[in-house]
């Protein structure tokens, strides 16, 4: 039997799967059919064919960082999703596990020069229609969370520190605590990020993962081991760590979807810090609810 991810990818080949280089907005089948839900991930090529880096501080040798270009590119993301740039909100992304609760007063934060992002946070939750969350990444998987009954969304940037800090579980808890989300209703999608095929790590990461996830070296009924030794190196499976944190938070296994798209294997489609040796821009993940 062929296993499929939520985007229809053949998971038996996922580690080597190469996506088309020019696909504009990458969407998630697991979220595509919910009425009023807006989501998407920008790639490295904008619909007009230009470089689509959203960062004002990071870039490639061919396309150095430029605040003016970054602002224009963020506007292209908003246009591609049919929303307003000034109704988007970003967080500081300090590679931590803090979750911010955001509302209409936060609209536009982190989008334009002079409008600082939500300080100290790597994840956000909201139930405000017309407000759209955005996180930036270049290997750290974005985690999309949605309760279609309570109509609340959460979006997390889950690098190794955030994953070890169980940021996805903390985002779920905030959705339930602040907006009445119910664990049995929450859908979670773990977006593209550096895969276990490419993410070798050092002692500091191994120690923190072991402390956060007892049995990290062992497979479990719901997934592979988080840590694996191969060819003299240790590899961390971010996707499996995020899923385990979601399960421990109470999200149902059947409501968790993993894209299984490795950004380091797909540098023609996504920016990848690991795949491009740090010389890369950032793509953006967006999630929110339309008005009405």
C-alpha positions in Angstrom: 0.0 0.0 0.0 1.3 3.5 -0.8 1.3 5.8 2.2 0.3 9.4 1.5 1.0 12.7 3.3 -1.7 15.4 3.5 -0.4 16.8 0.2 -0.6 13.5 -1.5 3.2 12.8 -1.4 4.3 9.2 -1.5 5.8 8.8 2.0 7.8 5.7 0.9 9.8 8.1 -1.2 9.4 11.3 0.9 13.1 11.6 2.0 14.2 12.0 -1.6 11.0 13.6 -3.0 11.8 16.7 -5.0 9.0 19.3 -5.4 8.5 21.5 -8.5 10.7 24.6 -8.2 8.0 27.2 -9.0 4.7 26.4 -7.2 3.9 29.8 -5.7 1.9 29.2 -2.5 2.3 25.7 -1.1 -1.0 24.6 0.4 -2.0 21.8 2.8 -4.6 19.3 1.7 -5.5 18.6 5.4 -6.7 22.2 5.8 -7.7 23.1 2.2 -11.4 22.4 2.5 -12.4 24.2 5.7 -14.7 27.2 4.9 -13.2 30.5 5.8 -9.8 29.2 6.7 -6.8 30.9 5.0 -3.5 29.1 5.0 -0.4 28.8 2.8 3.4 28.7 2.7 5.4 30.9 0.4 8.1 29.3 -1.6 11.4 30.9 -2.9 9.9 32.0 -6.2 7.1 34.5 -6.3 4.2 34.3 -8.7 5.9 36.9 -10.9 9.1 34.8 -11.1 11.2 36.9 -8.7 13.0 35.8 -5.6 10.5 35.6 -2.7 12.6 36.2 0.4 10.5 37.6 3.3 13.5 38.5 5.5 15.0 42.0 5.7 18.1 40.5 7.4 18.9 37.3 5.6 19.4 36.5 2.0 21.3 34.6 -0.6 24.5 35.6 -2.4 22.4 36.2 -5.5 19.8 38.2 -3.6 21.2 40.0 -0.5 18.8 41.1 2.2 17.0 44.3 1.5 14.2 45.7 3.7 12.4 47.3 0.7 12.3 44.0 -1.2 11.3 42.1 2.0 8.3 44.4 2.5 7.3 44.1 -1.2 7.6 40.3 -0.9 5.4 40.2 2.1 2.8 42.2 0.2 3.0 39.5 -2.5 2.2 36.8 0.0 -0.8 38.8 1.2 -2.0 39.3 -2.4 -1.5 35.6 -3.2 -3.7 34.7 -0.3 -6.3 37.4 -0.9 -5.7 39.2 2.4 -4.3 42.5 3.6 -0.7 42.9 4.7 -1.7 45.2 7.5 -4.0 42.5 8.9 -1.1 40.0 9.3 0.9 39.7 12.5 4.3 38.2 13.1 6.2 37.2 16.3 9.9 37.8 17.2 10.9 34.1 16.9 13.7 33.8 19.5 13.8 30.0 19.2 11.9 29.6 22.4 8.6 28.1 23.5 6.5 31.2 24.4 3.0 31.5 22.9 1.3 34.8 22.4 -2.4 35.4 22.4 -3.1 38.0 19.7 -6.1 40.1 18.7 -7.1 42.9 16.4 -4.9 45.4 18.2 -1.9 43.4 17.0 -2.7 43.7 13.3 0.3 44.7 11.3 2.9 44.0 13.9 6.1 42.7 12.4 5.1 43.4 8.9 6.5 46.9 8.2 9.5 48.8 9.3 8.8 50.6 12.6 6.2 48.0 13.6 8.0 45.5 15.9 6.7 41.9 16.0 5.2 40.2 19.1 8.2 40.2 21.5 9.7 37.0 22.8 7.2 34.6 21.1 7.6 31.8 18.6 3.9 30.9 18.4 0.6 32.8 18.3 -3.1 31.9 18.8 -6.2 33.9 17.8 -9.9 33.6 17.4 -10.2 37.0 15.6 -11.6 36.7 12.1 -9.7 38.8 9.6 -6.4 38.5 11.5 -3.7 36.3 9.9 -0.7 34.8 11.7 2.7 34.5 10.0 5.9 32.8 11.0 9.1 32.8 9.0 11.4 29.8 8.5 14.2 28.2 6.6 14.2 24.7 8.0 12.2 25.0 11.3 8.8 23.4 10.5 5.8 25.6 10.9 3.0 23.9 12.8 -0.6 24.8 11.8 -3.3 24.2 14.4 -7.1 24.7 13.8 -10.2 23.9 15.8 -13.1 24.1 13.3 -15.7 24.1 16.0 -14.4 26.8 18.3 -13.0 28.6 15.2 -9.6 29.3 16.8 -6.2 29.0 15.1 -2.6 28.6 16.2 0.7 28.8 14.4 4.1 27.8 15.8 7.7 28.1 14.6 9.2 24.8 15.9 13.0 24.6 15.6 15.0 22.3 17.7 14.7 24.5 20.8 11.0 25.0 20.4 10.4 21.3 19.7 12.4 20.4 22.8 10.4 23.0 24.7 7.2 21.4 23.4 5.9 24.6 21.8 3.3 22.8 19.7 1.7 21.4 22.9 1.9 24.9 24.5 0.1 26.3 21.5 -2.6 23.7 21.8 -3.0 24.5 25.5 -3.4 28.2 24.7 -6.1 27.5 22.1 -8.1 25.6 24.7 -7.4 27.9 27.7 -8.0 31.2 25.9 -10.7 30.4 23.3 -12.5 27.2 24.3 -10.7 24.9 21.9 -11.4 21.2 22.4 -8.6 18.7 22.1 -10.7 16.2 20.1 -11.5 18.8 17.5 -8.0 20.3 16.9 -6.4 19.5 13.6 -2.6 19.8 13.4 -0.4 19.9 10.3 3.4 19.8 10.5 4.7 21.7 7.5 7.9 21.5 5.5 11.1 21.6 7.4 14.5 19.9 7.6 14.0 16.2 7.6 15.6 13.5 9.7 17.5 12.6 6.6 19.5 15.8 6.8 19.4 17.1 10.4 22.5 15.9 12.2 22.9 17.5 15.7 25.4 17.8 18.5 25.5 17.0 22.1 23.6 20.0 23.3 20.6 19.1 21.2 20.7 15.5 22.1 20.8 16.3 25.8 17.8 18.6 25.6 15.8 16.2 23.5 16.5 13.3 25.9 15.5 15.5 28.8 12.3 16.6 27.2 11.2 13.3 25.6 12.0 10.2 27.7 12.6 7.3 25.3 13.7 9.6 22.5 15.9 6.8 21.0 13.0 4.4 20.8 10.2 4.0 18.2 6.7 4.1 19.5 3.3 3.0 18.1 2.6 6.4 16.7 6.0 7.2 15.1 9.7 6.6 14.7 12.4 7.5 17.3 13.3 11.1 17.7 17.1 10.4 17.8 18.9 8.0 15.6 22.7 7.3 15.1 23.8 6.8 11.5 27.3 6.9 10.0 28.9 8.3 13.1 26.4 11.1 13.5 23.2 11.6 15.4 20.1 12.8 13.6 17.0 14.5 15.2 13.6 13.9 13.7 11.9 17.3 14.3 8.6 16.0 12.7 8.4 13.1 15.2 9.3 15.3 18.1 6.5 17.8 17.2 4.0 15.0 16.8 4.9 13.4 20.1 4.4 16.8 21.8 1.1 17.2 20.2 0.0 13.7 21.2 1.2 14.3 24.8 -0.9 17.5 24.8 -4.0 15.5 23.9 -4.4 16.0 20.1 -5.8 12.8 18.5 -3.4 10.8 16.3 -5.8 10.7 13.4 -5.9 14.6 13.5 -2.2 15.1 13.1 -0.7 15.3 9.6 3.0 15.5 8.6 3.9 16.9 5.2 7.2 14.9 5.1 8.8 17.5 2.8 12.5 18.1 3.7 13.5 21.7 2.9 17.2 20.7 2.6 16.2 18.3 -0.1 14.1 21.0 -1.8 16.3 24.1 -2.1 14.8 24.8 -5.5 11.4 25.3 -3.8 12.1 26.4 -0.2 15.0 28.2 1.6 17.0 25.9 3.8 19.5 27.0 6.4 21.0 23.5 6.5 20.9 22.9 2.7 22.4 26.3 1.8 25.0 26.5 4.6 23.2 29.5 6.2 23.2 31.6 3.1 19.5 31.8 2.5 16.4 33.8 2.9 13.2 33.0 4.8 9.8 31.7 3.6 6.6 32.4 5.4 3.7 30.3 6.8 0.3 32.0 7.2 -2.9 31.0 9.0 -6.1 32.8 9.8 -9.9 33.0 9.5 -11.7 35.3 7.1 -14.4 37.7 8.3 -17.9 36.3 8.0 
